[in-house]
């Protein structure tokens, strides 16, 4: 690792994703990141865990964002 602890690197991932997905609640983004991190708890090689957490969390957040956009579009269409 780069001298930072795994927890510090995952916290940095979390902050980046909160900023990137600002339309989602910070609590939701944090829960997704923590859930992704929990999936790697049994990994023996820890060096790439923060990167894998970020990739998995981004994929889940992108899916949540696209389904939120579809829901919002549907609600807007019904109002028109």
PyMOL Python script that loads the backbone (N, CA, C, O; Angstrom):
from pymol import cmd

cmd.read_pdbstr("""\
ATOM      1  N   UNK A   1       0.838  -1.183   0.000  1.00  0.00           N
ATOM      2  CA  UNK A   1       0.000   0.000   0.000  1.00  0.00           C
ATOM      3  C   UNK A   1       0.880   1.242   0.000  1.00  0.00           C
ATOM      4  O   UNK A   1       2.105   1.152   0.078  1.00  0.00           O
ATOM      5  N   UNK A   2       0.255   2.370  -0.086  1.00  0.00           N
ATOM      6  CA  UNK A   2       0.994   3.627  -0.220  1.00  0.00           C
ATOM      7  C   UNK A   2       1.375   4.236   1.123  1.00  0.00           C
ATOM      8  O   UNK A   2       1.631   5.438   1.195  1.00  0.00           O
ATOM      9  N   UNK A   3       1.420   3.449   2.177  1.00  0.00           N
ATOM     10  CA  UNK A   3       1.738   3.996   3.482  1.00  0.00           C
ATOM     11  C   UNK A   3       0.506   4.334   4.290  1.00  0.00           C
ATOM     12  O   UNK A   3       0.592   4.498   5.507  1.00  0.00           O
ATOM     13  N   UNK A   4      -0.643   4.443   3.637  1.00  0.00           N
ATOM     14  CA  UNK A   4      -1.895   4.710   4.343  1.00  0.00           C
ATOM     15  C   UNK A   4      -2.526   3.378   4.728  1.00  0.00           C
ATOM     16  O   UNK A   4      -2.331   2.369   4.050  1.00  0.00           O
ATOM     17  N   UNK A   5      -3.272   3.384   5.808  1.00  0.00           N
ATOM     18  CA  UNK A   5      -3.946   2.162   6.224  1.00  0.00           C
ATOM     19  C   UNK A   5      -5.106   1.866   5.273  1.00  0.00           C
ATOM     20  O   UNK A   5      -5.597   2.751   4.572  1.00  0.00           O
ATOM     21  N   UNK A   6      -5.522   0.627   5.268  1.00  0.00           N
ATOM     22  CA  UNK A   6      -6.656   0.228   4.440  1.00  0.00           C
ATOM     23  C   UNK A   6      -7.905   1.029   4.810  1.00  0.00           C
ATOM     24  O   UNK A   6      -8.658   1.451   3.933  1.00  0.00           O
ATOM     25  N   UNK A   7      -8.119   1.235   6.097  1.00  0.00           N
ATOM     26  CA  UNK A   7      -9.292   1.991   6.538  1.00  0.00           C
ATOM     27  C   UNK A   7      -9.252   3.424   6.022  1.00  0.00           C
ATOM     28  O   UNK A   7     -10.280   3.967   5.617  1.00  0.00           O
ATOM     29  N   UNK A   8      -8.073   4.038   6.034  1.00  0.00           N
ATOM     30  CA  UNK A   8      -7.939   5.401   5.532  1.00  0.00           C
ATOM     31  C   UNK A   8      -8.194   5.456   4.024  1.00  0.00           C
ATOM     32  O   UNK A   8      -8.819   6.396   3.534  1.00  0.00           O
ATOM     33  N   UNK A   9      -7.718   4.465   3.300  1.00  0.00           N
ATOM     34  CA  UNK A   9      -7.937   4.422   1.859  1.00  0.00           C
ATOM     35  C   UNK A   9      -9.412   4.206   1.523  1.00  0.00           C
ATOM     36  O   UNK A   9      -9.931   4.819   0.590  1.00  0.00           O
ATOM     37  N   UNK A  10     -10.084   3.344   2.275  1.00  0.00           N
ATOM     38  CA  UNK A  10     -11.518   3.111   2.055  1.00  0.00           C
ATOM     39  C   UNK A  10     -12.302   4.375   2.425  1.00  0.00           C
ATOM     40  O   UNK A  10     -13.278   4.706   1.752  1.00  0.00           O
ATOM     41  N   UNK A  11     -11.896   5.075   3.467  1.00  0.00           N
ATOM     42  CA  UNK A  11     -12.550   6.332   3.839  1.00  0.00           C
ATOM     43  C   UNK A  11     -12.382   7.367   2.721  1.00  0.00           C
ATOM     44  O   UNK A  11     -13.305   8.132   2.442  1.00  0.00           O
ATOM     45  N   UNK A  12     -11.216   7.392   2.085  1.00  0.00           N
ATOM     46  CA  UNK A  12     -10.988   8.310   0.966  1.00  0.00           C
ATOM     47  C   UNK A  12     -11.877   7.938  -0.218  1.00  0.00           C
ATOM     48  O   UNK A  12     -12.409   8.820  -0.892  1.00  0.00           O
ATOM     49  N   UNK A  13     -12.041   6.648  -0.475  1.00  0.00           N
ATOM     50  CA  UNK A  13     -12.950   6.177  -1.522  1.00  0.00           C
ATOM     51  C   UNK A  13     -14.358   6.657  -1.208  1.00  0.00           C
ATOM     52  O   UNK A  13     -15.061   7.171  -2.077  1.00  0.00           O
ATOM     53  N   UNK A  14     -14.754   6.485   0.027  1.00  0.00           N
ATOM     54  CA  UNK A  14     -16.095   6.892   0.449  1.00  0.00           C
ATOM     55  C   UNK A  14     -16.321   8.381   0.211  1.00  0.00           C
ATOM     56  O   UNK A  14     -17.368   8.769  -0.307  1.00  0.00           O
ATOM     57  N   UNK A  15     -15.366   9.214   0.578  1.00  0.00           N
ATOM     58  CA  UNK A  15     -15.500  10.658   0.393  1.00  0.00           C
ATOM     59  C   UNK A  15     -15.562  11.026  -1.096  1.00  0.00           C
ATOM     60  O   UNK A  15     -16.336  11.897  -1.492  1.00  0.00           O
ATOM     61  N   UNK A  16     -14.749  10.361  -1.909  1.00  0.00           N
ATOM     62  CA  UNK A  16     -14.782  10.605  -3.354  1.00  0.00           C
ATOM     63  C   UNK A  16     -16.141  10.270  -3.944  1.00  0.00           C
ATOM     64  O   UNK A  16     -16.684  11.022  -4.754  1.00  0.00           O
ATOM     65  N   UNK A  17     -16.684   9.129  -3.526  1.00  0.00           N
ATOM     66  CA  UNK A  17     -17.967   8.697  -4.079  1.00  0.00           C
ATOM     67  C   UNK A  17     -19.124   9.551  -3.565  1.00  0.00           C
ATOM     68  O   UNK A  17     -20.094   9.776  -4.289  1.00  0.00           O
ATOM     69  N   UNK A  18     -19.034  10.024  -2.338  1.00  0.00           N
ATOM     70  CA  UNK A  18     -20.064  10.943  -1.818  1.00  0.00           C
ATOM     71  C   UNK A  18     -20.074  12.213  -2.668  1.00  0.00           C
ATOM     72  O   UNK A  18     -21.141  12.726  -3.007  1.00  0.00           O
ATOM     73  N   UNK A  19     -18.895  12.717  -3.012  1.00  0.00           N
ATOM     74  CA  UNK A  19     -18.813  13.919  -3.848  1.00  0.00           C
ATOM     75  C   UNK A  19     -19.290  13.624  -5.272  1.00  0.00           C
ATOM     76  O   UNK A  19     -19.976  14.448  -5.877  1.00  0.00           O
ATOM     77  N   UNK A  20     -18.934  12.471  -5.802  1.00  0.00           N
ATOM     78  CA  UNK A  20     -19.287  12.125  -7.173  1.00  0.00           C
ATOM     79  C   UNK A  20     -20.791  11.873  -7.332  1.00  0.00           C
ATOM     80  O   UNK A  20     -21.377  12.243  -8.349  1.00  0.00           O
ATOM     81  N   UNK A  21     -21.406  11.251  -6.341  1.00  0.00           N
ATOM     82  CA  UNK A  21     -22.837  10.932  -6.381  1.00  0.00           C
ATOM     83  C   UNK A  21     -23.572  11.829  -5.392  1.00  0.00           C
ATOM     84  O   UNK A  21     -24.259  11.353  -4.488  1.00  0.00           O
ATOM     85  N   UNK A  22     -23.414  13.129  -5.581  1.00  0.00           N
ATOM     86  CA  UNK A  22     -23.948  14.096  -4.622  1.00  0.00           C
ATOM     87  C   UNK A  22     -25.477  14.101  -4.557  1.00  0.00           C
ATOM     88  O   UNK A  22     -26.043  14.579  -3.574  1.00  0.00           O
ATOM     89  N   UNK A  23     -26.151  13.582  -5.575  1.00  0.00           N
ATOM     90  CA  UNK A  23     -27.611  13.539  -5.546  1.00  0.00           C
ATOM     91  C   UNK A  23     -28.129  12.382  -4.702  1.00  0.00           C
ATOM     92  O   UNK A  23     -29.316  12.338  -4.376  1.00  0.00           O
ATOM     93  N   UNK A  24     -27.253  11.443  -4.345  1.00  0.00           N
ATOM     94  CA  UNK A  24     -27.623  10.376  -3.428  1.00  0.00           C
ATOM     95  C   UNK A  24     -27.241  10.805  -2.013  1.00  0.00           C
ATOM     96  O   UNK A  24     -26.326  11.608  -1.829  1.00  0.00           O
ATOM     97  N   UNK A  25     -27.928  10.279  -1.039  1.00  0.00           N
ATOM     98  CA  UNK A  25     -27.606  10.674   0.333  1.00  0.00           C
ATOM     99  C   UNK A  25     -26.230  10.130   0.726  1.00  0.00           C
ATOM    100  O   UNK A  25     -25.858   9.030   0.317  1.00  0.00           O
ATOM    101  N   UNK A  26     -25.485  10.889   1.508  1.00  0.00           N
ATOM    102  CA  UNK A  26     -24.177  10.412   1.973  1.00  0.00           C
ATOM    103  C   UNK A  26     -24.295   9.100   2.748  1.00  0.00           C
ATOM    104  O   UNK A  26     -23.396   8.259   2.698  1.00  0.00           O
ATOM    105  N   UNK A  27     -25.403   8.931   3.462  1.00  0.00           N
ATOM    106  CA  UNK A  27     -25.612   7.694   4.223  1.00  0.00           C
ATOM    107  C   UNK A  27     -25.739   6.498   3.288  1.00  0.00           C
ATOM    108  O   UNK A  27     -25.216   5.420   3.570  1.00  0.00           O
ATOM    109  N   UNK A  28     -26.440   6.697   2.172  1.00  0.00           N
ATOM    110  CA  UNK A  28     -26.604   5.609   1.198  1.00  0.00           C
ATOM    111  C   UNK A  28     -25.254   5.242   0.591  1.00  0.00           C
ATOM    112  O   UNK A  28     -24.905   4.064   0.509  1.00  0.00           O
ATOM    113  N   UNK A  29     -24.498   6.249   0.166  1.00  0.00           N
ATOM    114  CA  UNK A  29     -23.182   6.000  -0.428  1.00  0.00           C
ATOM    115  C   UNK A  29     -22.272   5.306   0.583  1.00  0.00           C
ATOM    116  O   UNK A  29     -21.565   4.362   0.230  1.00  0.00           O
ATOM    117  N   UNK A  30     -22.284   5.759   1.824  1.00  0.00           N
ATOM    118  CA  UNK A  30     -21.459   5.139   2.872  1.00  0.00           C
ATOM    119  C   UNK A  30     -21.847   3.688   3.081  1.00  0.00           C
ATOM    120  O   UNK A  30     -20.982   2.827   3.246  1.00  0.00           O
ATOM    121  N   UNK A  31     -23.143   3.412   3.074  1.00  0.00           N
ATOM    122  CA  UNK A  31     -23.614   2.034   3.264  1.00  0.00           C
ATOM    123  C   UNK A  31     -23.154   1.143   2.112  1.00  0.00           C
ATOM    124  O   UNK A  31     -22.772  -0.008   2.327  1.00  0.00           O
ATOM    125  N   UNK A  32     -23.190   1.669   0.901  1.00  0.00           N
ATOM    126  CA  UNK A  32     -22.741   0.895  -0.258  1.00  0.00           C
ATOM    127  C   UNK A  32     -21.249   0.607  -0.152  1.00  0.00           C
ATOM    128  O   UNK A  32     -20.811  -0.515  -0.406  1.00  0.00           O
ATOM    129  N   UNK A  33     -20.472   1.612   0.220  1.00  0.00           N
ATOM    130  CA  UNK A  33     -19.019   1.421   0.352  1.00  0.00           C
ATOM    131  C   UNK A  33     -18.720   0.412   1.464  1.00  0.00           C
ATOM    132  O   UNK A  33     -17.888  -0.477   1.285  1.00  0.00           O
ATOM    133  N   UNK A  34     -19.383   0.544   2.592  1.00  0.00           N
ATOM    134  CA  UNK A  34     -19.144  -0.395   3.697  1.00  0.00           C
ATOM    135  C   UNK A  34     -19.571  -1.815   3.326  1.00  0.00           C
ATOM    136  O   UNK A  34     -18.918  -2.788   3.705  1.00  0.00           O
ATOM    137  N   UNK A  35     -20.667  -1.923   2.585  1.00  0.00           N
ATOM    138  CA  UNK A  35     -21.107  -3.241   2.114  1.00  0.00           C
ATOM    139  C   UNK A  35     -20.105  -3.863   1.159  1.00  0.00           C
ATOM    140  O   UNK A  35     -19.825  -5.060   1.231  1.00  0.00           O
ATOM    141  N   UNK A  36     -19.563  -3.043   0.261  1.00  0.00           N
ATOM    142  CA  UNK A  36     -18.548  -3.544  -0.665  1.00  0.00           C
ATOM    143  C   UNK A  36     -17.292  -3.966   0.092  1.00  0.00           C
ATOM    144  O   UNK A  36     -16.685  -4.989  -0.224  1.00  0.00           O
ATOM    145  N   UNK A  37     -16.910  -3.179   1.085  1.00  0.00           N
ATOM    146  CA  UNK A  37     -15.723  -3.503   1.880  1.00  0.00           C
ATOM    147  C   UNK A  37     -15.922  -4.810   2.651  1.00  0.00           C
ATOM    148  O   UNK A  37     -14.997  -5.613   2.773  1.00  0.00           O
ATOM    149  N   UNK A  38     -17.115  -5.012   3.160  1.00  0.00           N
ATOM    150  CA  UNK A  38     -17.408  -6.233   3.925  1.00  0.00           C
ATOM    151  C   UNK A  38     -17.269  -7.490   3.060  1.00  0.00           C
ATOM    152  O   UNK A  38     -16.974  -8.567   3.576  1.00  0.00           O
ATOM    153  N   UNK A  39     -17.478  -7.356   1.760  1.00  0.00           N
ATOM    154  CA  UNK A  39     -17.366  -8.512   0.873  1.00  0.00           C
ATOM    155  C   UNK A  39     -15.934  -9.017   0.749  1.00  0.00           C
ATOM    156  O   UNK A  39     -15.709 -10.139   0.298  1.00  0.00           O
ATOM    157  N   UNK A  40     -14.977  -8.206   1.142  1.00  0.00           N
ATOM    158  CA  UNK A  40     -13.568  -8.586   1.025  1.00  0.00           C
ATOM    159  C   UNK A  40     -12.931  -8.886   2.380  1.00  0.00           C
ATOM    160  O   UNK A  40     -11.706  -8.937   2.491  1.00  0.00           O
ATOM    161  N   UNK A  41     -13.743  -9.083   3.395  1.00  0.00           N
ATOM    162  CA  UNK A  41     -13.219  -9.273   4.746  1.00  0.00           C
ATOM    163  C   UNK A  41     -12.321 -10.512   4.861  1.00  0.00           C
ATOM    164  O   UNK A  41     -11.388 -10.517   5.664  1.00  0.00           O
ATOM    165  N   UNK A  42     -12.581 -11.540   4.089  1.00  0.00           N
ATOM    166  CA  UNK A  42     -11.809 -12.782   4.192  1.00  0.00           C
ATOM    167  C   UNK A  42     -10.627 -12.854   3.229  1.00  0.00           C
ATOM    168  O   UNK A  42      -9.929 -13.867   3.196  1.00  0.00           O
ATOM    169  N   UNK A  43     -10.391 -11.816   2.455  1.00  0.00           N
ATOM    170  CA  UNK A  43      -9.271 -11.823   1.512  1.00  0.00           C
ATOM    171  C   UNK A  43      -7.949 -11.792   2.268  1.00  0.00           C
ATOM    172  O   UNK A  43      -7.763 -10.999   3.191  1.00  0.00           O
ATOM    173  N   UNK A  44      -7.048 -12.655   1.866  1.00  0.00           N
ATOM    174  CA  UNK A  44      -5.742 -12.676   2.520  1.00  0.00           C
ATOM    175  C   UNK A  44      -4.827 -11.578   1.996  1.00  0.00           C
ATOM    176  O   UNK A  44      -4.059 -10.992   2.757  1.00  0.00           O
ATOM    177  N   UNK A  45      -4.906 -11.301   0.712  1.00  0.00           N
ATOM    178  CA  UNK A  45      -4.096 -10.242   0.116  1.00  0.00           C
ATOM    179  C   UNK A  45      -4.916  -8.964   0.191  1.00  0.00           C
ATOM    180  O   UNK A  45      -5.962  -8.859  -0.449  1.00  0.00           O
ATOM    181  N   UNK A  46      -4.450  -7.993   0.967  1.00  0.00           N
ATOM    182  CA  UNK A  46      -5.230  -6.795   1.266  1.00  0.00           C
ATOM    183  C   UNK A  46      -4.842  -5.586   0.409  1.00  0.00           C
ATOM    184  O   UNK A  46      -5.528  -4.564   0.436  1.00  0.00           O
ATOM    185  N   UNK A  47      -3.764  -5.696  -0.340  1.00  0.00           N
ATOM    186  CA  UNK A  47      -3.217  -4.543  -1.042  1.00  0.00           C
ATOM    187  C   UNK A  47      -4.207  -3.886  -2.008  1.00  0.00           C
ATOM    188  O   UNK A  47      -4.227  -2.661  -2.124  1.00  0.00           O
ATOM    189  N   UNK A  48      -5.012  -4.669  -2.688  1.00  0.00           N
ATOM    190  CA  UNK A  48      -5.910  -4.119  -3.699  1.00  0.00           C
ATOM    191  C   UNK A  48      -7.353  -3.978  -3.221  1.00  0.00           C
ATOM    192  O   UNK A  48      -8.230  -3.621  -4.007  1.00  0.00           O
ATOM    193  N   UNK A  49      -7.604  -4.250  -1.959  1.00  0.00           N
ATOM    194  CA  UNK A  49      -8.964  -4.174  -1.441  1.00  0.00           C
ATOM    195  C   UNK A  49      -9.591  -2.792  -1.645  1.00  0.00           C
ATOM    196  O   UNK A  49     -10.730  -2.734  -2.109  1.00  0.00           O
ATOM    197  N   UNK A  50      -8.924  -1.676  -1.331  1.00  0.00           N
ATOM    198  CA  UNK A  50      -9.562  -0.371  -1.558  1.00  0.00           C
ATOM    199  C   UNK A  50      -9.961  -0.145  -3.025  1.00  0.00           C
ATOM    200  O   UNK A  50     -11.025   0.412  -3.294  1.00  0.00           O
ATOM    201  N   UNK A  51      -9.132  -0.563  -3.953  1.00  0.00           N
ATOM    202  CA  UNK A  51      -9.454  -0.438  -5.368  1.00  0.00           C
ATOM    203  C   UNK A  51     -10.674  -1.285  -5.728  1.00  0.00           C
ATOM    204  O   UNK A  51     -11.568  -0.826  -6.439  1.00  0.00           O
ATOM    205  N   UNK A  52     -10.706  -2.509  -5.239  1.00  0.00           N
ATOM    206  CA  UNK A  52     -11.833  -3.390  -5.513  1.00  0.00           C
ATOM    207  C   UNK A  52     -13.120  -2.866  -4.878  1.00  0.00           C
ATOM    208  O   UNK A  52     -14.198  -2.968  -5.465  1.00  0.00           O
ATOM    209  N   UNK A  53     -12.999  -2.309  -3.685  1.00  0.00           N
ATOM    210  CA  UNK A  53     -14.157  -1.706  -3.012  1.00  0.00           C
ATOM    211  C   UNK A  53     -14.691  -0.561  -3.857  1.00  0.00           C
ATOM    212  O   UNK A  53     -15.899  -0.445  -4.061  1.00  0.00           O
ATOM    213  N   UNK A  54     -13.788   0.288  -4.349  1.00  0.00           N
ATOM    214  CA  UNK A  54     -14.228   1.431  -5.151  1.00  0.00           C
ATOM    215  C   UNK A  54     -14.929   0.975  -6.425  1.00  0.00           C
ATOM    216  O   UNK A  54     -15.969   1.525  -6.786  1.00  0.00           O
ATOM    217  N   UNK A  55     -14.383  -0.008  -7.100  1.00  0.00           N
ATOM    218  CA  UNK A  55     -15.003  -0.501  -8.329  1.00  0.00           C
ATOM    219  C   UNK A  55     -16.382  -1.093  -8.062  1.00  0.00           C
ATOM    220  O   UNK A  55     -17.337  -0.813  -8.786  1.00  0.00           O
ATOM    221  N   UNK A  56     -16.477  -1.901  -7.032  1.00  0.00           N
ATOM    222  CA  UNK A  56     -17.762  -2.533  -6.720  1.00  0.00           C
ATOM    223  C   UNK A  56     -18.794  -1.497  -6.281  1.00  0.00           C
ATOM    224  O   UNK A  56     -19.954  -1.571  -6.687  1.00  0.00           O
ATOM    225  N   UNK A  57     -18.388  -0.542  -5.465  1.00  0.00           N
ATOM    226  CA  UNK A  57     -19.309   0.496  -4.995  1.00  0.00           C
ATOM    227  C   UNK A  57     -19.753   1.387  -6.150  1.00  0.00           C
ATOM    228  O   UNK A  57     -20.929   1.739  -6.239  1.00  0.00           O
ATOM    229  N   UNK A  58     -18.825   1.757  -7.038  1.00  0.00           N
ATOM    230  CA  UNK A  58     -19.190   2.579  -8.201  1.00  0.00           C
ATOM    231  C   UNK A  58     -20.221   1.866  -9.073  1.00  0.00           C
ATOM    232  O   UNK A  58     -21.180   2.481  -9.540  1.00  0.00           O
ATOM    233  N   UNK A  59     -20.020   0.579  -9.287  1.00  0.00           N
ATOM    234  CA  UNK A  59     -20.957  -0.184 -10.112  1.00  0.00           C
ATOM    235  C   UNK A  59     -22.344  -0.194  -9.472  1.00  0.00           C
ATOM    236  O   UNK A  59     -23.348   0.000 -10.157  1.00  0.00           O
ATOM    237  N   UNK A  60     -22.396  -0.420  -8.174  1.00  0.00           N
ATOM    238  CA  UNK A  60     -23.686  -0.445  -7.479  1.00  0.00           C
ATOM    239  C   UNK A  60     -24.338   0.936  -7.469  1.00  0.00           C
ATOM    240  O   UNK A  60     -25.548   1.052  -7.663  1.00  0.00           O
ATOM    241  N   UNK A  61     -23.551   1.971  -7.245  1.00  0.00           N
ATOM    242  CA  UNK A  61     -24.096   3.330  -7.224  1.00  0.00           C
ATOM    243  C   UNK A  61     -24.558   3.761  -8.619  1.00  0.00           C
ATOM    244  O   UNK A  61     -25.556   4.470  -8.748  1.00  0.00           O
ATOM    245  N   UNK A  62     -23.849   3.343  -9.646  1.00  0.00           N
ATOM    246  CA  UNK A  62     -24.261   3.677 -11.012  1.00  0.00           C
ATOM    247  C   UNK A  62     -25.594   3.004 -11.326  1.00  0.00           C
ATOM    248  O   UNK A  62     -26.456   3.606 -11.966  1.00  0.00           O
ATOM    249  N   UNK A  63     -25.766   1.775 -10.886  1.00  0.00           N
ATOM    250  CA  UNK A  63     -27.027   1.070 -11.089  1.00  0.00           C
ATOM    251  C   UNK A  63     -28.144   1.778 -10.336  1.00  0.00           C
ATOM    252  O   UNK A  63     -29.234   1.974 -10.875  1.00  0.00           O
ATOM    253  N   UNK A  64     -27.877   2.161  -9.092  1.00  0.00           N
ATOM    254  CA  UNK A  64     -28.876   2.871  -8.287  1.00  0.00           C
ATOM    255  C   UNK A  64     -29.211   4.218  -8.919  1.00  0.00           C
ATOM    256  O   UNK A  64     -30.368   4.638  -8.913  1.00  0.00           O
ATOM    257  N   UNK A  65     -28.209   4.888  -9.459  1.00  0.00           N
ATOM    258  CA  UNK A  65     -28.426   6.192 -10.080  1.00  0.00           C
ATOM    259  C   UNK A  65     -29.274   6.068 -11.335  1.00  0.00           C
ATOM    260  O   UNK A  65     -30.170   6.881 -11.566  1.00  0.00           O
ATOM    261  N   UNK A  66     -28.996   5.057 -12.145  1.00  0.00           N
ATOM    262  CA  UNK A  66     -29.764   4.912 -13.383  1.00  0.00           C
ATOM    263  C   UNK A  66     -31.203   4.516 -13.088  1.00  0.00           C
ATOM    264  O   UNK A  66     -32.116   4.956 -13.788  1.00  0.00           O
ATOM    265  N   UNK A  67     -31.423   3.698 -12.071  1.00  0.00           N
ATOM    266  CA  UNK A  67     -32.797   3.341 -11.727  1.00  0.00           C
ATOM    267  C   UNK A  67     -33.515   4.523 -11.081  1.00  0.00           C
ATOM    268  O   UNK A  67     -34.729   4.652 -11.233  1.00  0.00           O
ATOM    269  N   UNK A  68     -32.804   5.377 -10.371  1.00  0.00           N
ATOM    270  CA  UNK A  68     -33.395   6.596  -9.813  1.00  0.00           C
ATOM    271  C   UNK A  68     -33.779   7.552 -10.928  1.00  0.00           C
ATOM    272  O   UNK A  68     -34.822   8.203 -10.858  1.00  0.00           O
ATOM    273  N   UNK A  69     -32.951   7.641 -11.951  1.00  0.00           N
ATOM    274  CA  UNK A  69     -33.237   8.529 -13.076  1.00  0.00           C
ATOM    275  C   UNK A  69     -34.476   8.053 -13.826  1.00  0.00           C
ATOM    276  O   UNK A  69     -35.306   8.862 -14.240  1.00  0.00           O
ATOM    277  N   UNK A  70     -34.599   6.746 -13.998  1.00  0.00           N
ATOM    278  CA  UNK A  70     -35.769   6.195 -14.680  1.00  0.00           C
ATOM    279  C   UNK A  70     -37.017   6.475 -13.859  1.00  0.00           C
ATOM    280  O   UNK A  70     -38.051   6.850 -14.410  1.00  0.00           O
ATOM    281  N   UNK A  71     -36.929   6.296 -12.546  1.00  0.00           N
ATOM    282  CA  UNK A  71     -38.067   6.567 -11.669  1.00  0.00           C
ATOM    283  C   UNK A  71     -38.448   8.042 -11.719  1.00  0.00           C
ATOM    284  O   UNK A  71     -39.632   8.375 -11.778  1.00  0.00           O
ATOM    285  N   UNK A  72     -37.465   8.919 -11.696  1.00  0.00           N
ATOM    286  CA  UNK A  72     -37.735  10.355 -11.750  1.00  0.00           C
ATOM    287  C   UNK A  72     -38.359  10.746 -13.082  1.00  0.00           C
ATOM    288  O   UNK A  72     -39.267  11.576 -13.119  1.00  0.00           O
ATOM    289  N   UNK A  73     -37.881  10.157 -14.180  1.00  0.00           N
ATOM    290  CA  UNK A  73     -38.453  10.444 -15.495  1.00  0.00           C
ATOM    291  C   UNK A  73     -39.906   9.996 -15.551  1.00  0.00           C
ATOM    292  O   UNK A  73     -40.755  10.693 -16.108  1.00  0.00           O
ATOM    293  N   UNK A  74     -40.196   8.826 -14.971  1.00  0.00           N
ATOM    294  CA  UNK A  74     -41.558   8.322 -14.960  1.00  0.00           C
ATOM    295  C   UNK A  74     -42.474   9.213 -14.158  1.00  0.00           C
ATOM    296  O   UNK A  74     -43.614   9.453 -14.555  1.00  0.00           O
ATOM    297  N   UNK A  75     -41.993   9.706 -13.035  1.00  0.00           N
ATOM    298  CA  UNK A  75     -42.792  10.597 -12.190  1.00  0.00           C
ATOM    299  C   UNK A  75     -43.047  11.911 -12.908  1.00  0.00           C
ATOM    300  O   UNK A  75     -44.148  12.455 -12.817  1.00  0.00           O
ATOM    301  N   UNK A  76     -42.062  12.428 -13.614  1.00  0.00           N
ATOM    302  CA  UNK A  76     -42.220  13.657 -14.367  1.00  0.00           C
ATOM    303  C   UNK A  76     -43.217  13.475 -15.509  1.00  0.00           C
ATOM    304  O   UNK A  76     -44.030  14.359 -15.780  1.00  0.00           O
ATOM    305  N   UNK A  77     -43.152  12.337 -16.167  1.00  0.00           N
ATOM    306  CA  UNK A  77     -44.065  12.055 -17.281  1.00  0.00           C
ATOM    307  C   UNK A  77     -45.505  11.971 -16.778  1.00  0.00           C
ATOM    308  O   UNK A  77     -46.423  12.439 -17.451  1.00  0.00           O
ATOM    309  N   UNK A  78     -45.709  11.381 -15.605  1.00  0.00           N
ATOM    310  CA  UNK A  78     -47.051  11.262 -15.057  1.00  0.00           C
ATOM    311  C   UNK A  78     -47.607  12.625 -14.654  1.00  0.00           C
ATOM    312  O   UNK A  78     -48.819  12.835 -14.707  1.00  0.00           O
ATOM    313  N   UNK A  79     -46.738  13.556 -14.252  1.00  0.00           N
ATOM    314  CA  UNK A  79     -47.181  14.884 -13.850  1.00  0.00           C
ATOM    315  C   UNK A  79     -47.569  15.744 -15.061  1.00  0.00           C
ATOM    316  O   UNK A  79     -48.373  16.669 -14.936  1.00  0.00           O
ATOM    317  N   UNK A  80     -47.005  15.441 -16.211  1.00  0.00           N
ATOM    318  CA  UNK A  80     -47.261  16.267 -17.407  1.00  0.00           C
ATOM    319  C   UNK A  80     -48.608  16.004 -18.030  1.00  0.00           C
ATOM    320  O   UNK A  80     -48.954  16.624 -19.036  1.00  0.00           O
TER     321      UNK A  80
END
""", "prot")
cmd.dss("prot")
cmd.show_as("cartoon", "prot")
cmd.util.cbc("prot")
cmd.orient("prot")
